[in-house]
Amino acid sequence: MHPTSIPDELTYHEPDPYRPARERGGLYLVARIISAVFTPFMVPFIAFVLLLFLTYLRIFPMQYKLTILGMVYSFTIFLPMLSIYIFQKINGWGIKELSDREKRFIPYGLTILCYVGCLITMQRIHLPRYLCGIIAATLLCMVICTAINLKWKISTHMASSGLMVGGLLSYSFLFQFNPVWWLCGFILLSGMLGSARIILRQHTLNEVGGGFFVGMFCGVIGILFI
């Protein structure tokens, strides 16, 4: 029989030895690669890269852009992963322990603290509101996903995809540009990622869809109204 626990999205997933070998090849392998590459940790950093290099913000000095990217990388990728790793080592936890429903809130909490630190730092150095909005939207999404996970499992991978779509719509409104081609690409990527999560048996269709719409909602609210 298959194990009933579902690994947390914030951790690396070891191959399931109980699954048939055919599930660990072909389509299953592609799904694992997609799921591993497009992790929730990467969304804010990718959003900043796109804004700083593919919009009019590219006129900023390179040193300024690299400083911002370094700060975002440190607070949204390096520090959350480091803190979770240290917490695992201190408690002697492995992947199995972090897949328990009651224990996966610890990684969420540590990550939320790092994002709060990032948002405070950005406000202290007076970054424009539309840049701080990326972190605010992501932080809002993480808090909502954590609250929902108290009662119902939701896909944070898909919430991150929804954030990208919602953020794109928000920036198209702020900067007055036509987002149709970018929107098509993001929606296609979201579909691929959602399919990958279902193929990997990490989520159901409802959990995937719910995560996407929560993320899109937060992407709009966090950037336009917070």
C-alpha positions, 0 to 999 in steps of 0.5 A: 500500500502507498504511504498516506502522508504527503510530504511538505512542499518546502522540503525535498521529496525522496522517491517513493520506494512503494511506487512501481518503477514505471512511475519513477520514469518518463512522465513521472520524472518530468513531473518531479523535475518541474516540481523541483525547479519551480519551487515556492521559494523561487517566485519572489526572486524571479519576479524581481529579476523580471521587473529589474531587467525586462521593464523600464526599471532596467535603467537602474544602475547595475550595482543597485539592481544586484544589491536588491536581488542579493537582499531578496535572495538572502531573505526569501531563499537562503535564510528560509532554507538554512533555518529549516535545515538547522531546525531539522538538525537540532531536532533530528528530523528527516523528511518523514517527520516534516511530512507530518501535518502537525510538524510542517507548520514549523517550516512555514513559520520560519519562512514567514519570519524571514519574509517579514524581515525582508519586508521591514528591510525593504521599507527601511531602505525606502524601496518603491511600494510596487517592489515591496508589494511583491514581498507583501503579496507573498507574505499574505499568501503564505499566511493564508495558506498556513491558516487554510492548511489547519483544516485542508491541505492546499498546494503552495506550489500552485499558490506561488503560480497564482501569485505570478499571474495575479502579480502580472495582472497588477503590474499591467494595471500599474504600468499600463501594458498589454500582458497577454503573451506573458499571461499565456506563458504564466498560465501554461506554466501553472498548468504544467506545475499543477499537472506535475503535482497531481502526477506526483500524487502530492495534491488533488485537483481541488487542492491544486485549483484552490492553491492557484486562486488563493495565490492569484487573489493575494497577488492582486491584493498585495500589490495593488492595495497593501 
